[in-house]
């Protein structure tokens, strides 16, 4: 739920506000983020982040992997803080943020932000040009993978399944992630 529906902010105005808690700007409105994630959320995020980062490094990839709290400025009215994102265009980085749609975004659902990740951010990322979006749900132990392209596809996985990262499926050695294997 937005903190204030009274005023619509631009990204520049948002960056000039004195806000103590992490917030996102979506379509000009400020959204308070969930409280600090729990330990399981953080373990999943950390293990996946390092798995992706290691894969890119071992394969001499040009993409970069980032985790929260790194800003992504989608446009002049939207700034989000994904749990993890992979960006393959180094020219879109400045000292503070990534400017534009990352290639791959991963959100890990926290209690209280289900609708935000499953609906709001799904449409936002799809419309912005993100190529791949994962929603990881620790309580349900499932992963939804959205591949935006021609055609758009949605894939459903459990934490026991081996998931092939869409943006790396064509590589000689694809990136495969099994959440439960990472958590052992």
N, C-alpha and C positions, 0 to 999 in steps of 0.2 A: 504494500500500500504506500502511495506517495506521502512524503512528509508534508508537502504543501501543494495544494491544487490551486492556490491563489495566483501564483506567478509562474510563468514559463521562463526558464533560464536558458541562455546559450552556454556552450562549453566554456567560453572565456569568462562569463559571469560566474559560472559554477566554480572555476578554479580560483576566483578572487574571493569566494565566501570563506568565512572562518568556521569550518565544520569540524568538530572533534572526532566524531565517529565515522567509520567508512560508509560512504554513500555512493550510489550510482545515479547518473542522470539519464533518464530514458524519455525520449521525445520531449525534452525540456523540463520534465518534472523530477524532483529529487526523491529517490527511494532509499530508505534506510536499509542497510544490509542486516542479515541475521546476526545474532550474537556470535561470538567466537565459536568456530567449529569444534565438535568433539574430537576425541583422540582417534577414533576409527576413521572419521572423515579425513583427518590430517595424515594418517598412515596411508590411506588409499591415495590421496593426492601426492604425497611424497614419493611413494613407490612408482606410481605411474609417471610422474614428472621425470624421475631419474631413469626409468626404462626408456622413455622417449628420447631424452637427452643423450643417453649412451648409444642408442640406435643411430641417431643422426651423426654423432661423432665417429662411430665405427664405420659408417658408410660414407664419410666425407660429404655429408649433406650441407646444403646452404641454409636450411631453415634454422630458426632459433626457437627454443622452448622457454616459456616464462610461466610463473605461478603467481597467485594472488599474494600481495596486493599490487599488481601491475595494471595500470590503466590502459584501456583500449578506447580510443576516440573513434567511434563509428562514423559520426558526422557532427555537424555544428550543434546538435541538440541531444546527442547520446554518447555517454561515456560509461563503460561497463568495466567490471573487475572480475573476469572469469577465474575459476579455480586454476585452470591450466589452459594455455593456448600455444599454438605453433604458428609462427609467421615466417613466410618464405621470401618476403621482399624486404631486405635490410634498409632500403631507402625510405621506408615508411616509419622508421624509428626516429624519435628525437630524444632529448635527455630525460623526458618525463614519461613518455607514453608511446604506444603504437598508434599510428594514424591510419585507420581504414579497417577493413574486415580481415581478421586472421584467416589462415587456411583451415585450421582445425581448432575447435573450442571444446573443452571438457568442463562440465559443471557437475559437481557432486552435491546431491540434494541434501539439504539440512532441514530439520523440522521447522515448519513455518514458511518455507520458500518453495513448496511444491508447485503451486500455480505459476510462480514467477519463472522457474526453470522449464516446466513442461509446456507452458503456453506463451507467456510474454517473450522470453528469450528465444524460444524456438522460432517464432515468427520474426523477431528482430534479426537473428543471425541468418536465417534463410533469406530475408529481404536485403540484407546488407552485402551478401555475396560470400559468406563463409562456405567453404566446400564441404566440411564435415563437422557434425555436432554430436557429441556424446553426452547423454544424461546418465550418470551413475547414481543409483539409488541404494545406499547401504542397508536401509531397513528391509527393502524388498529383495535385496541381493540380485538386482537386475541391471542391465545396461541397455539403453536404447541408443542405437546408432542411426543418425540421419545423414544420408549422403545426398547433398544438394547438387544436382546436375541434370543431365538429360539421360535417363529419367531420374527423378527424385526417388530414393528408396529409403525404407525404414527397416532396420533389422533389430531383432530382440535377442538378448543373450542373458544367461545366468552368470553368476560369478564363477562357476565351474567351467564355462566355455572359453575356448581360445578365440579371441577376437582379432581379426586382421584390420589394421588401420587402413582406412580407405585411401588416403593420400599416398600410401606406400605399397599398395597391393601389386602394382606393376613392377616393383623392384625385383631384382634377382633374388634377394632375400627379403621377403615382406616382414613388416613389424607385427608381431603377434603378442597379444596381451591377455593373460588369464588373471583376473583379479585375485582369486583365492590362492593361486600360486605365488603371487607377489606378497601376500599377507602371511605366508608361512614363516 
